[in-house]
């Protein structure tokens, strides 16, 4: 049991704000969040100090077991919901992806 690793899923992804976000996009977001933590540990920051990741469409397709078009659609879905920002580098280099944080759920007292 000690060798098992897990992905965290922010509960806010299951609130009304993200109701239109597909389950697959939520899973992709969790995979990217996990990668972002690794990037932060390894110091992958841009000149502004923002942590970024590389997560290509091919890698998305492989991890989720889907085709190229669907993987592209899922990344765009995250962008549409302001969960992902893409910065193209050009010259055949992969885009830098900035995984944006979700707001915390506010718990109102009874």
Secondary structure, DSSP 8 states (H G I E B T S, - for coil): -TT-------GGGGSGGGTTS-HHHHHHHHHHHHHHHHHHHTT-B-TTS-B-B---HHHHHHHHT--HHHHHHHHHHHHHTTSEEEE---TT---EEEE-----------
